[in-house]
């Protein structure tokens, strides 16, 4: 499968560089993954996926007047290439393909499941 390129807004927060971009929910589901917090892995961030919660979100976003402005927060793998563009505060984010484990979910697994 071909690589996926998206334009991103470059943001700075303290010593961190953040990238804000939009992706189709189907694509973000295909390139992201979550590791649930368990007694064996207490350091993980996401709780165990709750399918009924995903369904509730899905029902909500199907309503004509629904708004869900929250961001999905991910940590990109080293396989993702980030290149500055000629436009200040813009970058091109290149994923090796539209399927793979390139975005570790820090927040948003239930929203992705709902979409």
Secondary structure, DSSP 4 states (H G I P E B T S, - for coil): ---EEEEEEEEEETTEEEEE----HHHHHHHEE--B--SS-TT-SBPPP-HHHHHHHHHHHTSTT----PPPEEEE-TTSEEEE-SSTTEEEEEES-SSSS-EEEEE-HHHHHH-
